[in-house]
Amino acid sequence: MQKITREAIRQMASSETVYYRGMRYYAAHAVTKVTWNDSNKQYRSVVKGSNQYLVMIQLGEEEIVFTCNCPASVKYTGACKHVVATLLFIADYQQRQEISETHDPEEQTAYQIVEYFRKREYRRLIPQYYHVHLQITVPEFFKDHSAKAYLSISAGCTKMYKVSNTKKFIEDCYQENTIRLGKEFCFIPGECAFDAQSVPVIEYLTEIYEIQETLGKTYYSDLFNRQELVLSQRMLSKMLHIIAGTKCSLSLYGKPFTEVSVVAGNPEAVLKLTMENEKLYLQNDSENKLLSLCK
């Protein structure tokens, strides 16, 4: 029977990314119900992910034939992450069988040391974290409920990328699809994650998207405007509460501010109230400028 090596598994994977995703699945004990058919020389397994997928691996003298009923196996050539995870399971099983059959204590000790460091390697596979930066545009004073604000998004890890299609970005987050924005941005669910500051933002944006999809495009046809998400006064207020304690970019009445700290609470201001000619005047005597967004 052909012996499976990790280098061979890496070469069979459809990409380096898929190989590491398979490693994560194996490390997370996603490979279950593994059976062996001696007459067909075939392994079968069920790999648990977002769904359960059936993997079949046939070991020949010259080649390894594998199948999986996941969508990626149809779309791409090479082994999918479920096949990779199962192959890693089989490779470890074969190695354990070899060691158990030997009576050399030194070989058994060497195997245990290698396994110890390999498990440490699996544990080090922490997600790659991405950050979401918001650009909020308030073009005019909120006189009534017809006034709107606009939200655009940049996202990245080492380099920030402007999101050109906000609805598609939020939809991919909601559907847990792979998101590609540029050479250095490939967000793969399960392998990547948004940082702690960005998670509440993504949750709120996907909540808005879910409401739109539930009610239908007739009710929310103007909510997404390519690069921007349209915000009502109440939606803007909620978003500002969500990002309190962080920074964003702001365009207020046509004037841009690149780094704005969002603070929940009363502003640091010295206000002076005076009365003149039966009129009340409120004067700001502090260095901080106060601007009102609404009535």
N, C-alpha and C positions, 0 to 999 in steps of 0.2 A: 504494500500500500504506500502511496506517495506521502512523504512527510511534508507538513505545511510549516513554513517559516514566516516570521514576521516581515522579512524583506519581500517575500513572494506576495504576501497579502497587500503590502504597500503598493507593489507594482500592479496588482489586480484591481485596486480601487480606482474608481472613475476619476478621482482627483486627490490631491494631498489633503484638501479640506474634508472630503468624504472619509478619508482614512482616519483622521483625527476625530471626526464625529462618530465613526464606528468604535473607536477606542473609548469614547465617552459612554456609549451605549453598553459596551462590555463591562466597563468599570462600574456602571450603575446597575449591574445585574439585570439588564433588559432581556438577555437571552434565556429563554425558558423552554421546557418541554422538549429537550434534545433527545432524539431517538436515532438508532443506527439500524439500517437494513443490510444484513450481511450478504444476501444474495445479489442485491443491486449495488452494493458498496456505496450506500447513500446515507447521508445525514439529513435529518429534518429538524427544524426548530421553529419556535414561535418567538418573535422579537417584539417586545412591547415598547411602543412610542406613543405618538398621538393616537395611533390605532395599533391593532395587532396584525403583524405581517408574517406570512409563512415563507420560510427559506428552505430550499433544498440544495444540497451540495453533494455532488458525486465525485468520488476520488478515483481517477483512472491512473494508469501507469505513467502516462505522459502529460496529461492535462487535468485540470480541475474544472468541472462544469457546474455552474451555479444558476439558480433562478430565485426570484423574489416577486411577490405579487404587489409590491408597492409601485406607485406611479413613476418614481424616479428610475426604476429598472427599465421601463419602457422608453423613457425619454432620453436616457444617457447610456453610453457604452461603458463597460467596466462594472465592477462590483459596487453596489449601493452600500449605505452605512449599515443596513441590517445584515447583509451578507458579510461585510467586514467584521462586524461584531461576532457573528457565528463562527467565522474562520479563526478569529482570535481565541474563541472558546475551545475550538477543536485543537488548535495549536498547543494551547496550554494543557489540554487533556492528554494529547500525545506525549508531551514532555513529562507530565506527571507519571504516565504509564511507564515510560522508559526508566525513570529514576526509581520507581517502586520495584522494578524488576532487577535492578542492580543491587549488589551486596556491598559495594564500595562506600564506606562511610564518608570519605572525602568528597565523592561525587554528590552524594545526597546533601552534604553541608553546603557545597558550592551552589547547588540548585536553590536551596533555601535562601541563601544570601542574594542571589540574582532575583528571585521572586520578591524579596523584601524591597529591593530598590525599584523594581518594576511597579509594584503597587504604589510606592511613593510617587512615581512618575504619573500614574493615573490620577492620584489625588491632587497633583499640581495643576491639572487641567481645569483651572478656574475660568469663568467666562471672560471674554474681552468686553470691557465696558465702553459704552458710547454715551455721549452727552448731547442733549437737545438745548439749543439756544433760541430764544424767542425774540422776534422783532415785532413790536406792537405799534401800530399807527393809529393815532386819534386825529383825524383831519379837522374836526370842528367840535365846538362845544355841544354837549348833549342837551339840547333844548327840550326834546321830547323823545318818544320811543322810536321815532323814525331815524334818528341819528345812529351811525354805525362806527365801529372800530374794526381794524383789520389786523390779522395775525399771520405772520410768515415764519418759517422754521429754517434753522440751520442745524445740521447734525454732524457728528464726527467723533473721532478718537484722538489721533494726533493732529489731524487736519480737519477743519470744519468745511462742510459742503452745503451750499444753498439748496434747499428742496424746491425743485422747479414745479412739481405737481403735488400740492399739499394733500389733496384727497387721495391720490394713489399711495402716498407715503402712509397716511393714517389707515387706509384700507389694508395695506400690507402688514402693518402692525397688528391690526384687528384679526386678520386671517392667519397670522404667524407665517407669512411668506418671507423668503429671503429678499433683502433690500439692498440694492446696489445704487450708489450715488456717484461714485468715482473710483479711481484706482485704489485709493486707500480706505474705501468704505464698502464693506460687504458684511451686512448684518445677517447672521444666520441664527434663527431662533434655536435655543438649546445650547448653542456654542457661544453666543454673544448675549449681552443684556444691556439695558439702559441703567445709568447710574442712579443713585438714590434720589437726587434732585429731579431727574427727568421722569422717573416712573409715575409720579402723580400727574404730571402734564400729559403723558401718553395715555394714561387711564381716562382722563377727562376728555381728551380728543377722540379716543375710540368710543367713549360713551356718546358723544355728539354724533359720531358716524353711525353708531348702532341705531340711534333714534331716527336719523335720516333714512336709513335703509328700511326700518320698520314701517315708517309712515309713507315712504315712497317719495320719489323725486319731485312729484307735483308740489308737495308742501315745502321742500327745501331745495328747489332748483337753483336759487341764487346764493346758497350758503357757502359753496366752494367756488372761488374765482381763481382757478389755475394755481398761482403761487400763494394765494391768500385764503384764509378762512375768515368769513364775515362774522363779527361778534356784536351782539346787542349789548346794551348797557349792563344788563344783569349778567350776561355771559362774561363780559370783560371783568366785572367785579369779582366773579367767582375765580376766574383765571388768575387775577392779581392776588387773591387770597391763597391760591394754590402755590404760587411761586414766591410767596413772602419769605424773606430771608435769603433770597438769591438775587442774581442780576439779570437784566435783559437790556435789549436795545429799544429805544423809544423815539418815535417821531410825534411830537405834540404840536398841533396847530402849524405844521410845516417846518418846525425846528427840530433837527435831529440831535439825539443824545445817545452816545455809543454805549456807555456803561452806566446803567441806572440801578441803584439798589432799591429793591422793593421791601418796604417795611410795613408790617401790620401794627397799627397803633397811631397815636397822636403824633404829629410832626413836631420837631423841636423848633418852636417859634415863639417870638415875643409879640403879642398882639395888644394893641392899644385902642380902646374904644372911647370915642369922643362924640359929643353932640354939639351941632352948630346949626343955627337957624331951624331948630326943630327937626333936624335930620341927624341920624346916627352914622358915624364913620368908623370903619374898622381898619386900623393901620398896622402893617407888619413892620416892626422895628428890628427884626433879626436879619442876619445875612442871607438866610435861606429864602428863596423866592417861592411864593405859594401860588399855584394855579389851580383853578377849579375845573373839574371835568363836567360837572352837571349841576343842576339846580339843587 
